[in-house]
Amino acid sequence: MSQPHLARCILALETTCDETAAAIVDENLRVLGEVVASQDRLHEKYRGVVPEIAARAHLEQIIPVIDTALRRADISLRQLSGIAVAYTPGLAGSLMIGLAAAKALAVALRLPLLGVNHLHAHIYACRIATGQPIFPCVGMIVSGGHTSIYVCHGAVEFELLGGTIDDAAGEAFDKVAHLLGLPFPGGPALSRLADEGDANRFPFPRSFIHEPDRIQFSFSGLKTAVRYTLERLRAGGPSDLPPSLARDVAASFQAAVIDCLVAKAVRAIQITGLRRLCVGGGVAANRRLRLALHAEADEAGFELIIAPPKLCTDNAVMGGIAIEKLIAGQFDDLSLDIQPGLVRA
């Protein structure tokens, strides 16, 4: 008897920051096996990601993570059709570990090497989650390192509309959480605190919100406004804020960020004429942001797709975007290098 046809599948690697992840995804976008090794405990005492520690952890975890993903998928390396790896943007040391592993496997197995833009992959997570075509669309990435809006003509054709000129939204969440004395990782802790507070208590700034044709964000001024507010509230008193004030500061800060994100996403829909918004990235898991986007989508009449929370944080499943390159025959050679900064394409 002949063996059943095995759909082409790829191994996707993700090591852009502090998550070591691998996934096996087939050409039908079925996730056959995946694993994510978190480094939160390693960075907790530093209240932020330490690049050197992250790189060492990736080096220790990359082989076990690949092995686990293959075992969960119940396939061997010889059954793969390509090796995908996120090469941009991210921490240089972290990216190097993933790319070195991917190149070694591609050479040893004589398989195509498929470079993945981490930000584009965050949008493609919406495609994987829905199982339906999503292009063309407006794509918004809201994460710890990036806040960007794209016109996504297709899976391999993204056009940057605009992004943050300073802090990313997730970075601002983490820094304000630190100011409030919240545990690492700060973003989720701040969101939980904000859910109990009065979002109208403090009138924090909303940069560019009254400049409708400027698809940009700026959160450094908001972060500074929070710091000055906390200094004023603590002046002449205990360093610890009363819980009610801490909740109100968190809620007011979160509301300011969400207002900016929603306003620019809606404006991008209006400017481009597209009727679909796809959102990904770690901050896209924020419940209040998801509710605000859904409310705007219902009112304005456009389709909204937000990656499920599991696919918002860094993972290798979203590296399934490389299936599109595999099918199109768009392979990378061994000269592919890391690009830690944001690629404007």
N, C-alpha and C positions, 0 to 999 in steps of 0.2 A: 504494500500500500504506500502511496505517496504521502509525504509529510504535509500537514496543513500549512498553508501560507502564513508566514510570520511577517506582520507589518513592519516596515522599516522603523527603527527606533534609535534614539540618541541618548547619550549620557550628557546631562547638563550639569555644570559646576558653577557654584556661586560662592565667591570669597571676597566680595567688594569691601566689606567692613569687618564686622565681628560675628558673623554667622558663617559656619562652614556647612555648605549644603550640597547635596547631589540628588538628582532625580533622573529616572528613566521615563521618557515620554515617547509615544509612538506617533506615526504620521497621521493618525486619527485624533491626536491630542488626548489620548487616554494616558493617565498617569499610572505607570505600572509599578513604580516603587519610588519612594523618596525618603529623605532624612535631613534633619537640620540639627546641627550641634551648636548650641548657644554658648556664648562666652560671658554672659551677664555676671556670673559670680566672680570671674577674673577681674572685671573692670569696676565692680561695685564700690570698692574702697577708694577708688580714684574719682568716683562720680562722673565718669566719662570714659570713652574708649581710648586706650593707650595704644598707638599704632604698633609699637615694637612688640608688646604683649600679644596683640591681635595676630600679628604675622607668625609668631612662634606657635600660637595655638592652632592656627591653620595648618602649619607644617606637621604638627602632631596628629591632627584630626583628619586630614584630607584622605589618606588611604583607608582608614577604618570607615569613614563616611561613604566613600565610593563602594567599598565592599558590602556595606549594609544595604545600600540602595539596590545593588545588583541582586543580592539575596532576596530582598523583598519583592523584586520584580521577577525572580526565578528565571533569570537569564544569565548568560555568560558574556564576557567581554567580546568573544568572537561573534556574537549575534547582534552586535551594535552596527549601525550604519554611519555614525558620525559622532564626533566629540565636540560639544558646545561649551563655551566658557565666557563668563562676563569679564571683559577686559577694560571697560570704562563705564562710568567714572567710579572712583573709590580711593581707598588708601593704597599707596604705592606698594608697600610691603605685602599687604593682603592680596592685592591683585596678582602680584608676581607668583605667589604660591599656586593659585588656581591655574594661571596660564602655563606655568612650568609643568604642572601635572597633566594638563590637557594636551600640551605639545608632546610630552613623553608617550602618552597613550596613542595619540594620532600617528606618531612615527612607528611605534612598536606594532600597532594593529593595522597600519596602512589604511587609515580612515581619514575622511575629510575633517579639517579643523574649521569650526564655525564660531566666529567671534560674535559676542552678544553685547549690545548696549544695555546696561543695567536699567536705565530709565525707560527705554522703549519696552523692555520686558515687563516693567511694572504695569504698563497699559495693556500689554498682551495678556496679562493675568485675567483681564475681563473676558477676553476671547476664550481662554481655556475654561473659565468658570461657567460661562453661558453655553458653550458648545455651539454658538451661533456666530455668523460673520458680524464684525463690529466696524469694519472700515468702509467708507471714510468716517472719521469722527473727530471731535475735539478731545484731546487727551490731557488730563491734568495729573501731574505727579506731585504728591505732598508727602515729603519724608523728612528724616532727620538731617539730611545733607542737601536736599534739593526741593525747590518749589518751582515748577515749570509748567507752561502750557504749550501744547503742540497742536498743529494741524496734522492729523495722521491720515495721509492719503492712502496708505496701504501698510501692510505689516513690515515692509522694508523701506518705507518712504515717509519719514517724519520731518516736519518743518517747524522749527522753533518759533513760537509767537512772542514769548517773553517769559521772564522768570524773576526771581528775587535779585535785588541789587546788593544784598548784604546777607543777613541771616536767613536760613531756611525756616519754615514754620516749625518743623520738629525740633530744630536746634533752639528756637526761641522757647518752645515748651520746656525743654530740658533745662535751660538756663533759668527760667522763671521758677521752675520746680526747685532748683538749687537755692534760689533766693528765699523760697518759702520753707526750706529745710526738709523737703520731701525726699524719700529714698530713691535710689537709682534702680531701674530707669525712670527718669522723672516724668516723661510725657504721660504715660498711663496713670501714674499716681496723681498728677495734677488734674487730669480729666475726672477722676473719681471724686476728688475734693470739690471740683467746680460744679459737679452735679448737685451739690447740696447748698450752693451759694446763690446770691443775688447778682445776676449778670448786669444789672443796671446801676449798681452801687457806685462804680468808679468809671468816669467817662474817658477811657483810654483812647489814644489816637488810632485812626484807621488810615494809614498812608495810601495815597493815590486813589482812594475810593471815590473821590469827586472829580477824578480825571478819567472819564469813561473810555477814551481811546488809548490809554496807556496801559498795556497789558504787562504790568510789572507789580512786584511786591517789595515791601521793605518792612522788616520786623525789628530792626535794631532800635529805632526810636520808641517803639512800643515797649520793648524790653527795658529801656532806660526809664521810661515813664513809670513802669512797675517798680523799678528799683528806688526811684525817688519817692514814690508813694509809700513804700515800705519803710524807708528811712524816716519819713515824716510821722508815720503811724507809731514807730518805735521810739521816737525822740522823747527822752526824759522818762521812759518807762522800761518795762522788761523787754529783753530781746525777743522773747516768744510772743507772737501775736495772739490775741484771743481767738479761739477757733472760728468764731463767726466772721471775724474780719479776714482771716486767712481764706475762708471759703469764698467770701465775696470778691477778694482780690483775684483768686483763681478763676472764678466764674466770669468776672469782667474782662480779664485778660483773654480767656478762651473765646468769649463772644466777639472780641475785637478781631482776633485771628480769623474766626469763621466768617465774619462779615466781609473781610477782605477777600478771602478765598472764593466765597460764593459770588460776590460781585464781579470779580474778574472772570470767573468761569462762565457766568451768564453773558457777560459782555463779549467773550470770545465766540460764544454761540451766535450772538447777534451779528458780529463783524463778519464771520466766515459764512453764515447762512446754513451751516450744517445743523442737523437736528438731533445729533446724538453726542452725549458727553460721557466719556469713560474716565474713571478716576482710580488711581492706584497709589501705593506708597504707604508707609507705616502710619502716618497721620490720618489716612483715609479710613482707618479702623475706628476713629473717634465717633462715638454715637451721635453727639450733637451735630457734628459736621454732616454726617450722613442724613440726619433728619432735615437739616436746613437745605441741603442739596435736593432732597426729594420734594420738599415743599416748593422750591423754585421751579423744579422740573414740571410739577403738576400745574403750577400757575402759568408758566410760559409755554407749556405744551411741547417740550422736547423729551427725547428718550434719555434716561440716565442709567448707566451701568457702573456700579462700584464693585471693585474686587472684593470677594468675601474676606473677612478679617484674617483668616489663615494665610491668604495669598497677598495680604497687604504688606506684612513684614517681609524682610529679606528671605528668599527661598529659591530653590533651584527649579521648581516646577515652571515658573514664569520664563525660564530659559528655553521652554518649549517654542518660543518665538523662532529659535534656530531651525525648527522643522521647515519654516517658510524658506529659509536660505538653502536648506538641503534639497527641497523639491525644485527650487529655482536654479540649482547648480552654482550658487554663489558661495564658493569656498574661500577660506583664507589660507595663506601659506605660512611657513614657519617664521617669516619676518614680522608677523603680527606682534605688536608690542603693547604693553599697558599704556593707557592714557588716563592718569589719575584725575585730570581736570575734566570739565564738562565738554563733550564733543558737540559742536554747534551744527548738528545735522541729524 
